[in-house]
Amino acid sequence: MSKLIIFSAPSGSGKSTIINYLLAGHPELNLAFSISATSRAPRGAEQDGVEYFFLTPEEFRRRIEAGEFLEYEEVYQDRFYGTLKSQVEKQLQEGQNVIFDVDVVGGCNIKQFYGSRALSIFIQPPSIEELRKRLEGRGTDAQDVIESRLAKAAYELSFAPKFDRVIINDDLEKAKAETLRVITEFLNED
C-alpha cells in the first residue's frame, strides 16, 4: 500500500534541498511530488496538471466549500494554494508514495486525515541565528522580508512537537542520510 510523507519547515531550513535529493537520488523509494492547486496564473512554461492545477479564485472557493481540499492556505487576497484529496488519491492508487512540501498547519491536517499511513517530518534549523545567516547568505530577500520570515519561523518551530520526526539540519549530509533512513524504515513497515 502506498504511503504519504509530509515535510514542513521554516524557510531556509534546507527542506527543498533534502526533498530534491530524495526525489532525484532514490528511485527505489517510488516517491512522487504531490501536485498542488493554486489560484495564481501559470508562470513561464508551467503547465496545468504538471507543476500545479491552476484554478480561478472562484473555483478554488467553490472547491473549499465542497470539502475537496486536504489543506489550503490563502497566502494573499485571492491567492490560494492547496492539496486536492482527489489528486492525492489518484497518485496513491497509481502506487506512488506521495511527498508533500507544506506549511506546518497543512502538514498537521494531512497527518490527521491519513493517520499512520502518513509520516510527518519537520526539518529544523539548528537555531534562529543560523536561519538568519542562511537567509541573508542567499542574498535574495530584502531585510524586512528576512525579518518577517524569521518571525514566522519562530511560530513554525512551535509546531515541531506535533510531527512524527524532527530532523535538525545542522549538517546537510547528515540530515539527508537521517531523512533517507527514517523514510526507508517507514516505507518498509507493514
Disulfide bonds with the S-S distance in Angstrom:
none
